[in-house]
């Protein structure tokens, strides 16, 4: 039985090393250009799909999905590493700990390029924390997200979901239902 535990630990270490190596390889010799907004617009399109009333029915999601495949393969695209990191994150969402490593690398690289984080990255980071059963950390994260992007409906929905104070939770629900009654995520709230 100890041998199985050792093998699992060894495989986990190799997997973590492999992910760190992948991140380093992706970020080696990248072309950073804060004036090129191609990848920023990609992130905007994905985020708009979450924050709009239409949600996944927003036509921008299809454009963004097509573009992520195009951008991740374009070695000449300035800031293309952002598309690659986003793609890798998306492929890792079923493993929250791996997803957190990808989103952390993406968050740092996005800041390296554009000087601040993007709300899509903050959303994915908070969702990954929640999926990793780090609920209190996720709630604190969404509260910080709201400080940076106070108009974010999807951040408020997630903060509401993690709130333990029933009075505050009721106030937020009332606000969400009155100010954003047609938002796809608000419609799911009870």
Secondary structure, 3 states (H helix, E strand, C coil): CHHHHHHHHHHHHHHHHHHHHHHHHHHCCCCCCCCCCHHHHHHHHHHHHHHCCCHHHCCHHHHHHHHHHHHHCCCCCCCHHHHHHHHHHHHHCCCHHHHHHHHHHHHHHHHHHHCCCCHHHHHHHHHHHHHCCCHHHHHHHHHHHHHHCCCCHHHHHHHHHHCCCHHHHHHHHHHHHHHCCCCHHHHCCC
